[in-house]
Amino acid sequence: MSDPVETATPRKLHFHVLRHDPRDPASEPHLENFELEEAAGMTLFIALNEIREQLDLRDAEADQLQLLPRVGPALAGRIIEYREANGPFRTIDEIVAVKGIGDSSFKKLEPYLVTSGATTVTEKIRLPRSKKTGDATGN
């Protein structure tokens, strides 16, 4: 009598991926479902996008706004006053209309701002200090 050959039934792998591009105002968070049938010797690699800290300008409170780089109580108050006077931010670049936020400040804040999605910032974001360059004599 011969030994029975052991055959494994391939498993079906099910997983869900939450997809959302916070840089795209038209992007809505949504789940995508995937199913994969396991094969012999299969290795599954899942690459995740960097989880990025973001703040939703439409409903962030003053304490949340102050977690952004270079935003203190006064500027957070002006952002909220602007939002209350003009309605929710429709785009992130609208924030330059707030006194104290120009193009330079906007460039520093832009990576963290969204107008849809959850606020994920939980700690003060500190930007690296820029290196100062001296004059032609090296001073």
Contacts in CASP RR format, 6 or more apart in sequence:
PFRMAT RR
TARGET T0000
AUTHOR 0000-0000-0000
METHOD contacts of the structure
MODEL  1
MSDPVETATPRKLHFHVLRHDPRDPASEPHLENFELEEAAGMTLFIALNE
IREQLDLRDAEADQLQLLPRVGPALAGRIIEYREANGPFRTIDEIVAVKG
IGDSSFKKLEPYLVTSGATTVTEKIRLPRSKKTGDATGN
10 37 0 8 1.000
10 38 0 8 1.000
10 39 0 8 1.000
11 37 0 8 1.000
11 38 0 8 1.000
12 35 0 8 1.000
12 36 0 8 1.000
12 37 0 8 1.000
12 38 0 8 1.000
13 35 0 8 1.000
13 36 0 8 1.000
13 37 0 8 1.000
13 38 0 8 1.000
13 44 0 8 1.000
14 33 0 8 1.000
14 34 0 8 1.000
14 35 0 8 1.000
15 33 0 8 1.000
15 34 0 8 1.000
15 36 0 8 1.000
15 46 0 8 1.000
16 31 0 8 1.000
16 32 0 8 1.000
16 33 0 8 1.000
16 34 0 8 1.000
17 31 0 8 1.000
17 32 0 8 1.000
17 34 0 8 1.000
18 29 0 8 1.000
18 30 0 8 1.000
18 31 0 8 1.000
19 29 0 8 1.000
19 30 0 8 1.000
19 31 0 8 1.000
19 32 0 8 1.000
20 27 0 8 1.000
20 28 0 8 1.000
20 29 0 8 1.000
20 30 0 8 1.000
20 117 0 8 1.000
21 27 0 8 1.000
22 52 0 8 1.000
22 54 0 8 1.000
22 114 0 8 1.000
22 116 0 8 1.000
22 117 0 8 1.000
23 114 0 8 1.000
25 90 0 8 1.000
25 91 0 8 1.000
25 92 0 8 1.000
25 115 0 8 1.000
25 116 0 8 1.000
27 116 0 8 1.000
28 116 0 8 1.000
29 117 0 8 1.000
36 44 0 8 1.000
51 120 0 8 1.000
52 111 0 8 1.000
52 112 0 8 1.000
52 120 0 8 1.000
53 112 0 8 1.000
53 120 0 8 1.000
53 121 0 8 1.000
53 122 0 8 1.000
53 125 0 8 1.000
54 112 0 8 1.000
54 113 0 8 1.000
54 114 0 8 1.000
54 117 0 8 1.000
54 118 0 8 1.000
54 119 0 8 1.000
54 120 0 8 1.000
54 121 0 8 1.000
55 64 0 8 1.000
55 65 0 8 1.000
55 67 0 8 1.000
55 68 0 8 1.000
55 112 0 8 1.000
55 113 0 8 1.000
55 114 0 8 1.000
55 119 0 8 1.000
55 120 0 8 1.000
55 121 0 8 1.000
56 114 0 8 1.000
56 115 0 8 1.000
56 116 0 8 1.000
56 117 0 8 1.000
56 118 0 8 1.000
56 119 0 8 1.000
57 79 0 8 1.000
57 83 0 8 1.000
57 88 0 8 1.000
57 89 0 8 1.000
57 92 0 8 1.000
57 94 0 8 1.000
57 95 0 8 1.000
57 113 0 8 1.000
57 114 0 8 1.000
57 115 0 8 1.000
58 83 0 8 1.000
58 88 0 8 1.000
58 89 0 8 1.000
58 115 0 8 1.000
58 116 0 8 1.000
59 88 0 8 1.000
59 119 0 8 1.000
60 79 0 8 1.000
60 119 0 8 1.000
61 80 0 8 1.000
62 73 0 8 1.000
62 76 0 8 1.000
62 77 0 8 1.000
62 80 0 8 1.000
63 76 0 8 1.000
64 119 0 8 1.000
64 121 0 8 1.000
65 71 0 8 1.000
65 72 0 8 1.000
65 75 0 8 1.000
65 76 0 8 1.000
65 77 0 8 1.000
65 79 0 8 1.000
65 80 0 8 1.000
66 72 0 8 1.000
66 73 0 8 1.000
66 76 0 8 1.000
66 124 0 8 1.000
67 121 0 8 1.000
67 122 0 8 1.000
67 123 0 8 1.000
67 124 0 8 1.000
67 125 0 8 1.000
68 109 0 8 1.000
68 112 0 8 1.000
68 121 0 8 1.000
68 125 0 8 1.000
69 108 0 8 1.000
69 109 0 8 1.000
69 112 0 8 1.000
69 125 0 8 1.000
69 126 0 8 1.000
69 127 0 8 1.000
70 105 0 8 1.000
70 108 0 8 1.000
70 109 0 8 1.000
70 127 0 8 1.000
71 79 0 8 1.000
71 109 0 8 1.000
75 98 0 8 1.000
75 100 0 8 1.000
75 101 0 8 1.000
78 98 0 8 1.000
78 99 0 8 1.000
78 100 0 8 1.000
79 95 0 8 1.000
79 98 0 8 1.000
79 101 0 8 1.000
82 95 0 8 1.000
82 97 0 8 1.000
82 98 0 8 1.000
83 89 0 8 1.000
86 97 0 8 1.000
88 115 0 8 1.000
89 95 0 8 1.000
89 115 0 8 1.000
90 115 0 8 1.000
91 115 0 8 1.000
92 110 0 8 1.000
92 113 0 8 1.000
92 114 0 8 1.000
92 115 0 8 1.000
93 106 0 8 1.000
93 110 0 8 1.000
95 101 0 8 1.000
95 106 0 8 1.000
95 109 0 8 1.000
95 113 0 8 1.000
96 102 0 8 1.000
96 103 0 8 1.000
96 106 0 8 1.000
101 109 0 8 1.000
108 127 0 8 1.000
112 121 0 8 1.000
112 125 0 8 1.000
END
